[in-house]
Structure formats: structure tokens, C-alpha cells
Amino acid sequence: MFMKQKTRLEKIKCHDVDSALSASSARWKIVVGHHTMRSAGQHGNTVELIAKLLPILQANNVDLYINGHDHCLQHISSPDSPLQFLTSGGGSKAWRGDVSWWDPKEMKLYYDGQGFMTLQITLNEIDVVFYDIIGNVLHKWSVTKQVYAAE
């Protein structure tokens, strides 16, 4: 998927992701990938994912894109949709000092040390908590969706 030219296989994969997301009736849509889409860390933004996958995620009202790859913890809010970018790659190679400073309205957390992230998901709420390696809370974030009675 990271080749310079768009291949037939790439088109099929993007179509498959779009089809699966649009067919889903899930209350919460969460996409997990290895590479960052948006990142202030060492690897930075992945241009190919922003160009090819981000429009699909936004069109299908995806709530979270979760990834590793960068060895840090991050929470970045999308400037033009409710989509949140969560990086939990703080298991090793931490404390590099590689950071590209980001708009503070979008960058909710950047931690270059070791740590981990948890998610608690219920019918109408997602709670995200980032911890350092000792278990101290670094950042909390929640989102809710109303539960509507069937008519």
C-alpha cells in the first residue's frame, strides 16, 4: 500500500475497507493500524495514509484510529472531523527527544517515554487513559454518543 503508483491491489484494499466500514452498523467505529496517520513523533505523518485512508475513515464516521509505530504516546484530535488519532507505541525505544511540535488545539498528549494506553468502551461512551510505565495517569479523554430508543 506504500508504493508510489496506485496498483490494482491497493484499489481493492481501499475499496474493501470502505465497504466494510460503510456496511457496519457498529455504534463505535475503530480502525487499528501499525503506522501513524498523524504524528508528532519520529516517523511523522504518513502521507499515503492521509491521502488514501483518511478520506475513507472520515466518510464513514470512524471514531478512533489507533496505531503504534512511533515509540511514544500521543492523542491528536482531527481539525475537521470527530476522528481521534491515538498512538500507543511507548513500549520501547522511548525518550528519543524526537518531536515535531503540533498545534495545541489538536495535540492533546505527547509523551516520549515508556507507557501504555487503555480503552473502556460501553454502549454510549469511550474512555481512553494513557499511563506512564509506573502506572501514573498522563492523560484522560472521553467521548459519548446518545442512546436513542427504537421507534
DSSP file (Angstrom, degrees, kcal/mol; ACC not computed):
  #  RESIDUE AA STRUCTURE BP1 BP2  ACC     N-H-->O    O-->H-N    N-H-->O    O-->H-N    TCO  KAPPA ALPHA  PHI   PSI    X-CA   Y-CA   Z-CA
    1    1 A M              0   0    0      0, 0.0     6,-0.0     0, 0.0     0, 0.0   0.000 360.0 360.0 360.0  -7.7    0.0    0.0    0.0
    2    2 A F        +     0   0    0      4,-0.0     2,-0.1    47,-0.0     4,-0.1   0.135 360.0 122.4-108.1  20.6    3.0    2.3    0.2
    3    3 A M        -     0   0    0      2,-0.2     4,-0.1     1,-0.1     0, 0.0  -0.457  70.0-121.1 -79.0 156.3    4.1    2.1   -3.4
    4    4 A K  S    S+     0   0    0     -2,-0.1     2,-0.3     2,-0.1    -1,-0.1   0.890  96.0  57.3 -65.3 -40.8    4.4    5.2   -5.5
    5    5 A Q  S    S-     0   0    0      1,-0.0     2,-0.6    -3,-0.0    -2,-0.2  -0.723  92.0-115.1 -96.6 143.2    1.9    4.0   -8.1
    6    6 A K        -     0   0    0     -2,-0.3     2,-0.2    -4,-0.1    -2,-0.1  -0.637  38.6-162.0 -76.5 117.3   -1.6    3.0   -7.3
    7    7 A T     >  -     0   0    0     -2,-0.6     4,-2.1     1,-0.1     5,-0.2  -0.504  32.2-108.7 -96.5 167.0   -1.9   -0.7   -8.0
    8    8 A R  H  > S+     0   0    0      1,-0.2     4,-2.3     2,-0.2     5,-0.1   0.886 120.9  55.0 -59.4 -39.9   -5.0   -2.8   -8.5
    9    9 A L  H  > S+     0   0    0      1,-0.2     4,-2.6     2,-0.2    -1,-0.2   0.903 106.2  51.0 -62.0 -41.9   -4.3   -4.4   -5.2
   10   10 A E  H  > S+     0   0    0      2,-0.2     4,-2.7     1,-0.2     5,-0.3   0.928 109.4  50.3 -59.4 -45.6   -4.3   -1.0   -3.5
   11   11 A K  H  X S+     0   0    0     -4,-2.1     4,-2.4     1,-0.2    -1,-0.2   0.908 111.1  49.1 -60.8 -41.7   -7.6   -0.1   -5.0
   12   12 A I  H  X S+     0   0    0     -4,-2.3     4,-2.8     2,-0.2    -1,-0.2   0.929 111.2  49.1 -63.3 -45.6   -9.1   -3.4   -3.9
   13   13 A K  H  X S+     0   0    0     -4,-2.6     4,-2.4     2,-0.2    -2,-0.2   0.928 113.0  46.0 -62.3 -45.5   -7.8   -2.9   -0.3
   14   14 A C  H  X S+     0   0    0     -4,-2.7     4,-2.6     1,-0.2    -1,-0.2   0.912 113.8  49.7 -62.5 -41.6   -9.1    0.6    0.0
   15   15 A H  H  X S+     0   0    0     -4,-2.4     4,-3.0    -5,-0.3    -2,-0.2   0.907 109.7  51.6 -63.0 -41.3  -12.4   -0.5   -1.5
   16   16 A D  H  X S+     0   0    0     -4,-2.8     4,-2.6     2,-0.2    -2,-0.2   0.913 111.2  46.9 -62.4 -43.2  -12.6   -3.4    1.0
   17   17 A V  H  X S+     0   0    0     -4,-2.4     4,-2.5     2,-0.2     5,-0.2   0.939 114.4  47.3 -63.7 -46.7  -12.0   -1.0    3.9
   18   18 A D  H  X S+     0   0    0     -4,-2.6     4,-2.6     1,-0.2     5,-0.2   0.917 113.5  48.3 -60.7 -44.7  -14.6    1.4    2.6
   19   19 A S  H  X S+     0   0    0     -4,-3.0     4,-2.0     2,-0.2    -2,-0.2   0.918 112.3  48.0 -63.1 -44.6  -17.1   -1.3    2.0
   20   20 A A  H  X S+     0   0    0     -4,-2.6     4,-0.9    -5,-0.2    -2,-0.2   0.918 115.0  45.2 -63.9 -43.6  -16.6   -2.9    5.5
   21   21 A L  H  < S+     0   0    0     -4,-2.5     3,-0.4    -5,-0.2    -2,-0.2   0.911 113.8  48.1 -68.1 -41.4  -16.9    0.4    7.2
   22   22 A S  H  < S+     0   0    0     -4,-2.6    -1,-0.2     1,-0.2    -2,-0.2   0.827 112.5  49.4 -71.0 -28.9  -20.0    1.6    5.3
   23   23 A A  H  < S+     0   0    0     -4,-2.0    -1,-0.2    -5,-0.2    -2,-0.2   0.670  91.2 103.0 -79.3 -16.3  -21.7   -1.7    5.8
   24   24 A S     <  -     0   0    0     -4,-0.9     5,-0.0    -3,-0.4    -3,-0.0  -0.448  48.6-171.6 -73.9 135.9  -21.1   -1.6    9.6
   25   25 A S        +     0   0    0     -2,-0.2    -1,-0.1     3,-0.0    -4,-0.1   0.174  40.2 138.9-105.0  14.6  -23.9   -0.7   11.9
   26   26 A A        -     0   0    0      1,-0.1     3,-0.1    -5,-0.1    -2,-0.0  -0.303  55.2-139.2 -61.4 140.2  -21.5   -0.5   14.9
   27   27 A R  S    S+     0   0    0      1,-0.2     2,-0.5   118,-0.0    -1,-0.1   0.920  94.1  40.4 -64.2 -43.9  -22.1    2.3   17.2
   28   28 A W  S    S-     0   0    0     34,-0.0     2,-0.6     2,-0.0    -1,-0.2  -0.922  72.8-160.8-109.8 128.3  -18.3    2.9   17.6
   29   29 A K        +     0   0    0     -2,-0.5    34,-2.6    32,-0.3    35,-1.5  -0.944  16.0 174.8-111.4 117.8  -16.1    2.6   14.6
   30   30 A I  E     -a   64   0A   0     -2,-0.6     2,-0.5    33,-0.2    35,-0.2  -0.985  13.0-164.1-127.1 126.8  -12.4    2.0   15.5
   31   31 A V  E     -a   65   0A   0     33,-2.7    35,-2.6    -2,-0.4     2,-0.5  -0.944   6.0-162.4-113.0 131.7   -9.7    1.3   13.0
   32   32 A V  E     +a   66   0A   0     -2,-0.5     2,-0.3    33,-0.2    35,-0.2  -0.953  17.7 160.9-116.9 130.2   -6.4   -0.1   14.2
   33   33 A G        -     0   0    0     33,-2.7    35,-0.5    -2,-0.5     4,-0.1  -0.919  42.0-126.7-139.6 166.1   -3.2    0.1   12.1
   34   34 A H  S    S+     0   0    0     -2,-0.3    34,-1.2    33,-0.2     2,-0.1   0.932  87.5  65.9 -79.4 -47.6    0.5   -0.2   12.7
   35   35 A H  S    S-     0   0    0     32,-0.1    34,-0.1    34,-0.1    -2,-0.1  -0.426  86.5-110.7 -81.6 149.7    1.6    3.0   11.0
   36   36 A T        -     0   0    0      1,-0.2    13,-0.2     8,-0.1     3,-0.2  -0.406  21.0-170.7 -69.2 149.7    0.8    6.5   12.2
   37   37 A M  S    S+     0   0    0      1,-0.5     9,-1.5     8,-0.1     2,-0.4   0.750  84.3  16.2-100.6 -53.2   -1.5    8.6   10.2
   38   38 A R  S    S+     0   0    0      7,-0.2    -1,-0.5    38,-0.1     2,-0.3  -0.979  83.9 155.8-117.7 132.0   -0.9   11.8   12.1
   39   39 A S        -     0   0    0     -2,-0.4     6,-0.3    -3,-0.2    60,-0.0  -0.972  42.5-163.4-159.9 140.8    2.1   12.0   14.4
   40   40 A A  S    S+     0   0    0     -2,-0.3    60,-2.9     4,-0.2    -1,-0.1   0.339  73.5  97.3 -97.0   2.2    4.4   14.5   16.1
   41   41 A G  S >  S-     0   0    0     58,-0.2     3,-0.8     3,-0.1    58,-0.1   0.008  97.8 -70.0 -84.2-169.3    6.9   11.6   16.7
   42   42 A Q  T 3  S+     0   0    0     56,-0.3    57,-0.1     1,-0.3    28,-0.1   0.826 130.6  42.4 -53.2 -42.7    9.9   10.4   14.9
   43   43 A H  T 3  S-     0   0    0      1,-0.1    -1,-0.3    55,-0.1    -4,-0.1   0.678  93.7-165.5 -84.3 -17.5    8.1    9.0   11.8
   44   44 A G    <   -     0   0    0     -3,-0.8    -4,-0.2     2,-0.1    -8,-0.1  -0.092  43.9 -14.2  66.7-167.0    5.7   11.9   11.5
   45   45 A N        -     0   0    0     -6,-0.3     2,-0.8    -7,-0.1    -7,-0.2  -0.359  62.4-130.4 -66.4 147.0    2.6   11.9    9.4
   46   46 A T     >  -     0   0    0     -9,-1.5     4,-2.2     1,-0.2     3,-0.4  -0.876  18.1-163.8-101.7 102.8    2.2    9.1    6.8
   47   47 A V  H  > S+     0   0    0     -2,-0.8     4,-2.5     1,-0.2     5,-0.2   0.853  85.2  54.3 -56.8 -41.8    1.3   10.9    3.6
   48   48 A E  H  > S+     0   0    0      1,-0.2     4,-2.5     2,-0.2     5,-0.4   0.899 110.2  46.6 -62.8 -40.9    0.0    7.8    1.9
   49   49 A L  H  >>S+     0   0    0     -3,-0.4     5,-2.4     2,-0.2     4,-1.8   0.895 112.1  50.6 -68.7 -38.9   -2.4    7.0    4.7
   50   50 A I  H  <5S+     0   0    0     -4,-2.2    -2,-0.2     3,-0.2    -1,-0.2   0.912 116.0  42.7 -63.4 -41.4   -3.6   10.6    4.9
   51   51 A A  H  <5S+     0   0    0     -4,-2.5    -2,-0.2    -5,-0.2    -1,-0.2   0.886 130.5  21.3 -72.1 -39.7   -4.2   10.7    1.1
   52   52 A K  H  <5S+     0   0    0     -4,-2.5     4,-0.4    -5,-0.2    -3,-0.2   0.841 131.4  29.3-102.6 -39.6   -5.8    7.2    0.7
   53   53 A L  T >X5S+     0   0    0     -4,-1.8     4,-2.3    -5,-0.4     3,-0.5   0.858 106.0  65.9 -95.6 -39.0   -7.2    6.1    4.1
   54   54 A L  H 3><S+     0   0    0     -5,-2.4     4,-2.7     1,-0.2     5,-0.2   0.896 100.4  51.6 -55.3 -45.5   -8.2    9.3    5.9
   55   55 A P  H 3> S+     0   0    0      0, 0.0     4,-2.3     0, 0.0    -1,-0.2   0.875 110.6  50.1 -60.3 -34.1  -11.0   10.2    3.5
   56   56 A I  H <> S+     0   0    0     -3,-0.5     4,-1.4    -4,-0.4    -2,-0.2   0.922 111.4  47.9 -67.5 -44.1  -12.5    6.8    3.9
   57   57 A L  H  <>S+     0   0    0     -4,-2.3     5,-2.5     1,-0.2     3,-0.2   0.922 114.5  45.9 -62.9 -44.3  -12.4    7.0    7.7
   58   58 A Q  H ><5S+     0   0    0     -4,-2.7     3,-1.4     1,-0.2    -1,-0.2   0.906 110.4  52.7 -66.7 -41.3  -14.0   10.5    7.7
   59   59 A A  H 3<5S+     0   0    0     -4,-2.3    -1,-0.2     1,-0.3    -2,-0.2   0.776 112.9  45.9 -64.7 -25.8  -16.7    9.5    5.1
   60   60 A N  T 3<5S-     0   0    0     -4,-1.4    -1,-0.3    -3,-0.2    -2,-0.2   0.182 112.7-116.7-104.8  15.9  -17.6    6.5    7.3
   61   61 A N  T < 5 -     0   0    0     -3,-1.4   -32,-0.3     1,-0.2     2,-0.2   0.872  42.2-174.1  54.3  44.7  -17.6    8.4   10.6
   62   62 A V      < -     0   0    0     -5,-2.5    -1,-0.2     1,-0.1   -32,-0.2  -0.511  13.5-159.0 -69.6 137.1  -14.8    6.5   12.2
   63   63 A D        +     0   0    0    -34,-2.6    21,-2.0     1,-0.2     2,-0.4   0.889  67.0  19.8 -85.3 -44.1  -14.3    7.5   15.8
   64   64 A L  E     -ab  30  84A   0    -35,-1.5   -33,-2.7    19,-0.2     2,-0.5  -0.981  48.6-164.0-134.8 140.2  -10.7    6.4   16.5
   65   65 A Y  E     -ab  31  85A   0     19,-2.6    21,-2.7    -2,-0.4     2,-0.4  -0.987  23.7-169.9-116.4 117.3   -7.6    5.5   14.5
   66   66 A I  E     +ab  32  86A   0    -35,-2.6   -33,-2.7    -2,-0.5     2,-0.3  -0.899  14.2 155.1-113.0 134.2   -5.2    3.6   16.9
   67   67 A N  E     - b   0  87A   0     19,-2.5    21,-2.7    -2,-0.4   -33,-0.2  -0.908  28.6-159.2-147.2 172.9   -1.7    2.8   15.9
   68   68 A G        +     0   0    0    -34,-1.2     2,-2.4   -35,-0.5    21,-0.2   0.156  52.9 103.8-117.1-120.6    1.8    2.1   17.2
   69   69 A H  S    S+     0   0    0     19,-0.2     2,-0.3   -34,-0.1   -34,-0.1  -0.370  71.4  77.0  69.5 -64.2    5.0    2.5   15.1
   70   70 A D  S    S-     0   0    0     -2,-2.4     2,-2.0     1,-0.1    19,-0.1  -0.618  87.7-127.4 -74.7 135.4    6.2    5.8   16.7
   71   71 A H  S    S+     0   0    0     -2,-0.3     2,-0.3    22,-0.2    25,-0.3  -0.489  78.7  70.5 -87.1  70.9    7.7    4.9   20.1
   72   72 A C  S    S-     0   0    0     -2,-2.0    17,-2.7    22,-0.1     2,-0.4  -0.918  82.4-100.9-161.9 179.6    5.7    7.4   22.1
   73   73 A L  E     +CD  88 111A   0     38,-2.5    38,-2.5    -2,-0.3     2,-0.3  -0.981  44.8 169.7-116.6 132.1    2.2    8.0   23.4
   74   74 A Q  E     -CD  87 110A   0     13,-2.0    13,-2.3    -2,-0.4     2,-0.4  -0.993  26.7-170.1-143.8 148.8    0.0   10.5   21.5
   75   75 A H  E     +CD  86 109A   0     34,-2.0    33,-2.8    -2,-0.3    34,-1.5  -0.935  18.6 175.5-135.0 115.0   -3.5   11.8   21.3
   76   76 A I  E     -CD  85 107A   0      9,-2.7     9,-3.2    -2,-0.4     2,-0.3  -0.980  19.7-143.8-121.8 130.1   -4.2   14.1   18.4
   77   77 A S  E     -C   84   0A   0     29,-3.0     7,-0.2    -2,-0.4     6,-0.1  -0.697  25.1-112.9 -89.2 143.7   -7.7   15.5   17.5
   78   78 A S        -     0   0    0      5,-2.0     3,-0.4    -2,-0.3    -1,-0.0  -0.570  16.2-145.1 -73.3 136.0   -8.7   15.9   13.9
   79   79 A P  S    S+     0   0    0      0, 0.0    -1,-0.1     0, 0.0    -2,-0.0   0.706  95.8  31.2 -74.5 -17.8   -9.1   19.5   12.9
   80   80 A D  S    S+     0   0    0      3,-0.1    -2,-0.0     1,-0.1    -3,-0.0   0.218 122.2  26.0-129.5  16.5  -12.0   18.8   10.6
   81   81 A S  S    S-     0   0    0     -3,-0.4    -3,-0.3     2,-0.2    -1,-0.1  -0.970  82.3 -99.7-163.3 169.4  -13.9   15.8   12.0
   82   82 A P  S    S+     0   0    0      0, 0.0    -4,-0.0     0, 0.0   -24,-0.0   0.554  78.6 125.9 -73.0  -5.8  -14.6   14.0   15.3
   83   83 A L        -     0   0    0     -6,-0.1    -5,-2.0   -19,-0.1     2,-0.4  -0.264  46.7-156.2 -58.4 133.9  -11.9   11.4   14.4
   84   84 A Q  E     -bC  64  77A   0    -21,-2.0   -19,-2.6    -7,-0.2     2,-0.6  -0.924   6.1-145.5-114.9 140.1   -9.2   11.0   17.1
   85   85 A F  E     -bC  65  76A   0     -9,-3.2    -9,-2.7    -2,-0.4     2,-0.5  -0.927  18.9-174.6-107.8 118.5   -5.7    9.7   16.4
   86   86 A L  E     -bC  66  75A   0    -21,-2.7   -19,-2.5    -2,-0.6     2,-0.5  -0.957   5.9-167.9-119.3 124.4   -4.2    7.6   19.3
   87   87 A T  E     +bC  67  74A   0    -13,-2.3   -13,-2.0    -2,-0.5     2,-0.4  -0.951  11.0 174.2-113.2 125.3   -0.7    6.3   19.3
   88   88 A S  E     + C   0  73A   0    -21,-2.7   -15,-0.2    -2,-0.5   -19,-0.2  -0.738  35.4 123.7-127.3  82.9    0.4    3.7   21.8
   89   89 A G    >   +     0   0    0    -17,-2.7     3,-0.7    -2,-0.4   -16,-0.2   0.022  31.0 116.4-125.4  24.4    3.9    2.8   20.8
   90   90 A G  T 3   +     0   0    0    -18,-0.3    25,-1.8     1,-0.2     4,-0.1   0.015  40.5 101.9 -88.5  29.3    5.7    3.6   24.1
   91   91 A G  T 3  S-     0   0    0     23,-0.2     2,-0.3     1,-0.1    -1,-0.2   0.726  91.1  -5.0 -84.7 -21.3    6.8    0.1   24.9
   92   92 A S  S <  S+     0   0    0     -3,-0.7    -1,-0.1    21,-0.1    23,-0.0  -0.961 111.6  41.1-159.9 173.2   10.4    0.5   23.8
   93   93 A K  S    S+     0   0    0     -2,-0.3     3,-0.2     1,-0.1   -22,-0.2   0.807  78.9 156.2  50.7  36.2   13.0    2.9   22.2
   94   94 A A        +     0   0    0      1,-0.2    19,-0.2    -4,-0.1    -1,-0.1  -0.192  37.3  47.2 -83.9 177.9   11.5    5.8   24.2
   95   95 A W        +     0   0    0     17,-4.3    -1,-0.2   -24,-0.2    18,-0.1   0.861  62.3 138.8  58.3  44.0   13.0    9.1   25.3
   96   96 A R        -     0   0    0     16,-0.4     3,-0.1   -25,-0.3    -1,-0.1   0.731  59.4-133.4 -84.7 -24.5   14.5    9.9   21.9
   97   97 A G        +     0   0    0      1,-0.2     2,-0.9    15,-0.1    -3,-0.0   0.589  56.8 142.8  79.5   8.9   13.5   13.6   22.1
   98   98 A D        +     0   0    0     14,-0.1     2,-0.4     2,-0.0   -56,-0.3  -0.745  19.3 142.6 -86.1 106.0   12.2   13.4   18.5
   99   99 A V        -     0   0    0     -2,-0.9     2,-0.7   -58,-0.1   -58,-0.2  -0.988  41.0-155.1-146.3 135.8    9.1   15.6   18.4
  100  100 A S        -     0   0    0    -60,-2.9    -2,-0.0    -2,-0.4   -56,-0.0  -0.949  38.2-120.2-104.8 112.3    7.6   18.0   15.8
  101  101 A W        -     0   0    0     -2,-0.7     2,-0.2     1,-0.1    -2,-0.0  -0.234  33.2-157.2 -62.1 142.5    5.6   20.4   17.8
  102  102 A W        -     0   0    0      1,-0.1    -1,-0.1     5,-0.0   -62,-0.0  -0.686  32.1 -76.2-119.8 161.9    1.9   20.4   16.9
  103  103 A D    >>  -     0   0    0     -2,-0.2     4,-2.7     1,-0.2     3,-1.9  -0.467  41.5-138.8 -58.7 120.8   -1.0   22.9   17.1
  104  104 A P  T 34 S+     0   0    0      0, 0.0    -1,-0.2     0, 0.0    -2,-0.0   0.709 100.3  65.5 -62.7 -18.2   -2.0   22.7   20.8
  105  105 A K  T 34 S+     0   0    0      1,-0.1    -2,-0.1   -29,-0.0     3,-0.1   0.779 115.8  29.2 -70.4 -24.8   -5.7   22.7   19.8
  106  106 A E  T <4 S+     0   0    0     -3,-1.9   -29,-3.0     1,-0.1     2,-0.9   0.789 105.8  76.9-101.9 -37.4   -5.1   19.3   18.1
  107  107 A M  E  <  +D   76   0A   0     -4,-2.7   -31,-0.2   -31,-0.2     3,-0.1  -0.664  47.0 165.4 -82.7 105.6   -2.3   17.8   20.2
  108  108 A K  E     +     0   0A   0    -33,-2.8     2,-0.3    -2,-0.9    -1,-0.2   0.760  68.5   7.3 -90.6 -28.6   -3.9   16.6   23.4
  109  109 A L  E     +D   75   0A   0    -34,-1.5   -34,-2.0    30,-0.1     2,-0.3  -0.967  52.1 172.7-154.1 136.5   -0.9   14.5   24.6
  110  110 A Y  E     +D   74   0A   0     -2,-0.3     2,-0.4   -36,-0.2   -36,-0.2  -0.912  12.3 170.3-139.9 120.2    2.6   13.8   23.5
  111  111 A Y  E     -D   73   0A   0    -38,-2.5   -38,-2.5    -2,-0.3     4,-0.0  -0.982  18.5-167.6-132.9 120.0    4.8   11.7   25.8
  112  112 A D        +     0   0    0     -2,-0.4   -17,-4.3   -40,-0.2   -16,-0.4   0.369  63.2  85.5 -89.4   3.4    8.2   10.5   24.6
  113  113 A G  S    S-     0   0    0    -19,-0.2     2,-0.2     1,-0.1    -2,-0.1  -0.335  90.0 -75.1 -97.8-178.7    8.6    8.0   27.5
  114  114 A Q  S    S+     0   0    0     -2,-0.1    19,-1.2   -23,-0.1     2,-0.3  -0.480  71.6 109.8 -76.3 147.2    7.5    4.4   28.0
  115  115 A G  E     -E  132   0B   0    -25,-1.8     2,-0.3    17,-0.3    17,-0.2  -0.977  46.5-118.3 173.8-166.5    3.9    3.7   28.8
  116  116 A F  E     -E  131   0B   0     15,-1.8    15,-3.2    -2,-0.3     2,-0.4  -0.945  12.5-128.6-155.5 170.8    0.6    2.3   27.6
  117  117 A M  E     -E  130   0B   0     -2,-0.3     2,-0.3    13,-0.2    13,-0.2  -0.958  13.7-162.3-129.5 144.8   -3.0    3.1   26.8
  118  118 A T  E     -E  129   0B   0     11,-2.7    11,-2.3    -2,-0.4     2,-0.4  -0.936   2.4-159.9-123.2 152.7   -6.3    1.6   27.9
  119  119 A L  E     -E  128   0B   0     -2,-0.3     2,-0.5     9,-0.2     9,-0.2  -0.998   3.5-166.4-127.9 135.1   -9.7    1.9   26.4
  120  120 A Q  E     -E  127   0B   0      7,-2.4     7,-2.6    -2,-0.4     2,-0.5  -0.990  15.8-169.5-118.1 120.9  -13.0    1.2   28.2
  121  121 A I  E     +E  126   0B   0     -2,-0.5     2,-0.2     5,-0.2     5,-0.2  -0.944  11.7 166.5-119.7 125.6  -15.9    1.0   25.7
  122  122 A T        -     0   0    0      3,-3.1     3,-0.3    -2,-0.5    -2,-0.0  -0.659  55.0 -84.3-120.7-178.6  -19.6    0.9   26.6
  123  123 A L  S    S+     0   0    0     -2,-0.2     3,-0.1     1,-0.2    -2,-0.0   0.878 126.0  16.8 -55.3 -40.9  -22.7    1.4   24.5
  124  124 A N  S    S+     0   0    0      1,-0.1    21,-2.1    20,-0.1     2,-0.3   0.321 121.9  50.0-121.1  10.2  -22.6    5.1   24.8
  125  125 A E  E     - F   0 144B   0     -3,-0.3    -3,-3.1    19,-0.2     2,-0.4  -0.997  47.8-161.9-151.9 145.2  -19.1    6.0   26.0
  126  126 A I  E     -EF 121 143B   0     17,-2.5    17,-1.9    -2,-0.3     2,-0.5  -0.997  12.9-166.6-120.8 128.6  -15.4    5.5   25.3
  127  127 A D  E     -EF 120 142B   0     -7,-2.6    -7,-2.4    -2,-0.4     2,-0.4  -0.973   4.1-168.7-114.1 125.4  -12.8    6.3   28.0
  128  128 A V  E     -EF 119 141B   0     13,-3.3    13,-2.2    -2,-0.5     2,-0.4  -0.947   5.3-178.2-114.2 131.9   -9.2    6.5   27.0
  129  129 A V  E     -EF 118 140B   0    -11,-2.3   -11,-2.7    -2,-0.4     2,-0.4  -0.997  11.6-157.8-132.5 130.3   -6.4    6.7   29.5
  130  130 A F  E     -EF 117 139B   0      9,-2.7     8,-3.2    -2,-0.4     9,-1.3  -0.892  15.9-171.2-104.3 136.8   -2.7    6.9   28.9
  131  131 A Y  E     -EF 116 137B   0    -15,-3.2   -15,-1.8    -2,-0.4     6,-0.2  -0.900  20.5-125.0-125.0 151.7   -0.3    5.8   31.6
  132  132 A D  E >   -E  115   0B   0      4,-2.3     3,-1.1    -2,-0.3   -17,-0.3  -0.325  48.9 -87.1 -81.3-180.0    3.5    6.0   32.1
  133  133 A I  T 3  S+     0   0    0    -19,-1.2   -18,-0.1     1,-0.3    -1,-0.1   0.740 129.6  51.6 -64.2 -23.9    5.5    2.8   32.8
  134  134 A I  T 3  S-     0   0    0      2,-0.1    -1,-0.3     0, 0.0   -19,-0.1   0.667 122.6-102.5 -85.4 -18.3    4.8    3.0   36.5
  135  135 A G    <   +     0   0    0     -3,-1.1     2,-0.2     1,-0.3    -2,-0.1   0.479  69.9 147.1 107.8   5.3    1.1    3.4   36.1
  136  136 A N        -     0   0    0      1,-0.1    -4,-2.3     2,-0.0     2,-0.4  -0.551  55.0-111.4 -72.4 138.1    0.7    7.1   36.7
  137  137 A V  E     +F  131   0B   0     -2,-0.2    -6,-0.3    -6,-0.2     3,-0.1  -0.563  37.7 174.2 -73.0 126.0   -2.1    8.7   34.6
  138  138 A L  E     -     0   0B   0     -8,-3.2     2,-0.3    -2,-0.4    -7,-0.2   0.748  65.4  -2.4 -98.0 -33.4   -0.7   11.0   31.9
  139  139 A H  E     -F  130   0B   0     -9,-1.3    -9,-2.7   -30,-0.1    -1,-0.4  -0.973  54.9-162.2-163.3 140.4   -3.9   11.9   30.1
  140  140 A K  E     +F  129   0B   0     -2,-0.3     2,-0.3   -11,-0.2   -11,-0.2  -0.969  13.0 172.0-126.8 146.1   -7.6   11.0   30.1
  141  141 A W  E     -F  128   0B   0    -13,-2.2   -13,-3.3    -2,-0.4     2,-0.3  -0.979   5.2-175.3-151.9 141.4  -10.1   11.6   27.3
  142  142 A S  E     -F  127   0B   0     -2,-0.3     2,-0.3   -15,-0.2   -15,-0.2  -0.965   6.2-171.9-136.6 153.1  -13.8   10.5   26.9
  143  143 A V  E     -F  126   0B   0    -17,-1.9   -17,-2.5    -2,-0.3     2,-0.3  -0.993   9.4-160.7-141.3 146.1  -16.4   10.8   24.2
  144  144 A T  E     -F  125   0B   0     -2,-0.3     2,-0.4   -19,-0.2   -19,-0.2  -0.900   7.3-160.2-126.0 156.0  -20.1    9.9   24.4
  145  145 A K        -     0   0    0    -21,-2.1     2,-0.1    -2,-0.3    -2,-0.0  -0.997  30.7-112.4-130.6 137.5  -22.9    9.1   22.0
  146  146 A Q        -     0   0    0     -2,-0.4     2,-0.6     1,-0.1   -21,-0.0  -0.388  22.3-134.2 -67.4 143.7  -26.5    9.4   22.8
  147  147 A V        -     0   0    0     -2,-0.1     2,-0.4   -23,-0.0    -1,-0.1  -0.905  22.9-158.1 -98.9 120.3  -28.5    6.2   23.0
  148  148 A Y        -     0   0    0     -2,-0.6     2,-0.1     1,-0.0     3,-0.1  -0.816  16.9-118.9-102.6 138.3  -31.8    6.6   21.2
  149  149 A A        -     0   0    0     -2,-0.4     2,-0.1     1,-0.1    -1,-0.0  -0.470  36.8-103.6 -70.7 143.1  -34.9    4.5   21.8
  150  150 A A              0   0    0     -2,-0.1    -1,-0.1     1,-0.1     0, 0.0  -0.425 360.0 360.0 -66.7 140.3  -36.1    2.4   18.8
  151  151 A E              0   0    0     -2,-0.1    -1,-0.1    -3,-0.1    -2,-0.0   0.451 360.0 360.0 -93.4 360.0  -39.2    3.9   17.3
